[in-house]
Every structure is written in structure tokens, then in C-alpha cells.
Amino acid sequence: MRAFTPLITLWYLVFQRLSPNHTLSAVQEDALAGGADRLSPRGKKALSLQLRSEATASFSNARQRLPLEVCRRVLRHSAAHTHRCLEMPRKFGFKLALLDGSTCRLRPLGDIPKQFPPHRTGNAKNPPYWCLARVVGVVCWATGVVLDSAMGSLKTSEQALSAQVLGAQSWKGWLVAGDRNFGVYFVARALVAAQGQALLRLTEARAGKLARSAGLKLKPGLDATLHWAPTAHDKCPAGVERTAVAGRLLAVRLCPRGFRAFTLYLFTTLVDAQKCPAAALAQVYGLRWQIELCFRYIKAQMDLGFLECRSADMARKEWLAGLIAYNLIRWTMGAAAARARVPVTWLSFSRARELLLGWCLRHASERRAVQSWKRLLDRVAKARLPRRRKTRPPEPRATRPFQKDVAKLHGTRALARKLLAKLNAKS
């Protein structure tokens, strides 16, 4: 039997993302120190006693053997376990989920360029180097936990990836909110097929077309029940019947303080206007911005914006393992917030990650870890974000350049080696 069992391998994939040091050598060091000895099967030597060298090949091979489906199931299990343990506020009697997409960057190694091609064509003098993968995730608004996620190439649209996520499980009891990119018939039909409720923003052109199909005039204050019938250009998810989606078309005029007034066009499958008024639905859609913050934590704090992998399969595993680690932090924050009776949004994500990693390194292997776990939750509950009295001015999304005395690499590295060899031969 191999030293790195599937359970130990999965744990160390998560441990890599919890730790600021994501290298294989950091995993090997923790394994030799006995960090995962309690996860070894009964009747078998502890992992630290089986490892005899400093080489990381055993863990590297174990990562490649681990099935991708295991990571997917563990991600969904972590989200379901969080919702069983924590009480969540509801909107109109439904749990609120937020849908959005993003990208992550990879190096062109192995089969990565084939499955995740570069984001631009380039030219002979300056060919493209970085590969981009498109990701779509569904996040719980109350806890910030990632419910499910999918990864694909830039050739695959976010709508197609969202259909993969929505069709993988039942969304009964959930209200899913999405921006204008997901305000299409394809996503609405996928949600209805998954037994979920939809709250999707529409573009003005699509809302006008939908209103005209129902014989209505699109103007602020519109709140009409209709059936969203697919046109010849609308696609339908695979295996789903091409039928109309019953819902409401809303046109809500908003006047946010300090900004220009605008009209928000929404489509929802919540047809009861008394229980779900248009103004309340517009406020619920405003909560969609929280998923942007969640993706910022995922890409910046968990370092998932750039994946250092050598195969597309490993990139998908790294992404899902990072989301499992993210869910573990969110679950800890939720438990700490419930213990202290404060909102989860008051707590610091980065500090919670530091405290959780320290507890895993020092106290997780203790026999009586319950008391140390309670002390950890108390410390996480005290790590709160500053309550700013004044609103901060908007900051430009730019970084100050730092020029090093190193030339930029253009073209392939093999061509650069040949040019360097010619220069060295003449010198």
C-alpha cells in the first residue's frame, strides 16, 4: 500500500493552499514532521515513519493519481456540511446564491496550451505566452462558501460553464442571482430544470425584446408576468426540453446616492408580486456584488489567480483544492461568527486563514483538540475588520511599476537560448 493514501493526498492539496508556501517541499516537510500521521489507516505505519527521503516524487505522483471527481465531491460536501451546521438568513424563503465567472492564468506546459489556449493571437515577433482558463462559480451569499465551480477554456462561454454547474445537482430551495452576462434564456432554462429560482439582470436590448414579445412597452415601473419563449437564436442546455420559462419582467428605476440614476432590468421566476415586490428584488440583486469580493479573496488571498501546474488535469485539481481550502476558512469564520453572535462580514478573512493554519500545524494532532478549537474560534471572532466612519474615495485599479535591471523575454525561451549562445560565442 502506498504511503500517500487518497485522504492524505487530498488533505495536503488543501494544505498547500492554506499555507503561503505552495511548494511540494513544504508538504514533504510537514509529512516528515508528522502533520498527517492521524490520517494514516489503522493498523498501518504512520506516514512520517514510511517516508525515508526528502524527495517529493511520492506526493507528486499521488496528486496525479487522485481522481478529479473526488475533488468535485469534496467541494460540494464541504458546502453542504457548512449549511447543515450554520443557520443562514433567507430571502423570500429561499437561500441566496450568487453566480459569476472569472479567469486564472497558467504557464504553457504539457497539454495546457491545447485545453486552455492563450488569450491572444500575437505575432511572429511577439507570440503569446500565458494561457488562460475560464472559471465559473456559485457562492452562498450568507456564508461566502463556494457551492460548486467549473473550469474551461476561453472558447467555452460562461453561460455554458454555468449550465455544467447548475446541471450537476439540484438547486431546490435556492434563489440564484446573476449579472447581465447570465441574463439569457439558456441560464434561466437551466435553473428551472435544476428546480431553482432565478433572479437575472437583463440588458436593455434583451429586456425590450422580451417585453415586445409579450406585447408590453418597456418603461420604468414595469412589473409584468410573462413566459420567456426561446427564439431561433437561443440555445438550450443539453438534455433539457426547449420550453418557455414562466416569470416576471421588472424595470426598476434606481437613484443611488452619489451616482447617476439608472433603470435596472430584471427577470425572475418568483411570480408572486405581493410576496416578492420589485423594490425588494432590486435590493436582493444588489447583494450580488459580494461574489466579486469572494473572487478577490479566492484569487488574491488563496493565490488561485495563477496556477503553477504542468498539466490541465492538475490545474483543475489545484483549483478545486483551493476552493475546498477557501470553504474551510469560510466555515471557520461562520462558526466563529455564530459563537460570538456577530455577522460573518465583520471578520477578517486573511487573519482567519493565518489562525486556522497555525491551529492545523500546532493543535490538530492533539488528542484533546476541542478546547484549542474553541480558543481558535474566539480568536477568529476577535479579528474584525475596521469600522470606517468615512467612506473611502475610489482607488484606481492600477499598480505602481517597479522596473528591475532585467530585460523582458519576447518569443520562445528556446529562441532566446540560441541568441544568448551566439552572443557568448562572440564574447
Helices and strands as residue ranges (DSSP letters): H 6-18, H 24-32, G 37-39, H 47-50, H 57-65, H 68-85, E 95-106, H 112-115, E 131-140, E 146-152, H 158-167, E 174-178, G 180-182, H 185-193, E 197-201, H 204-213, E 223-228, E 245-254, E 262-268, H 278-286, G 287-289, H 290-296, I 297-301, E 306-307, H 312-340, G 344-346, H 349-362, H 370-382, H 413-426
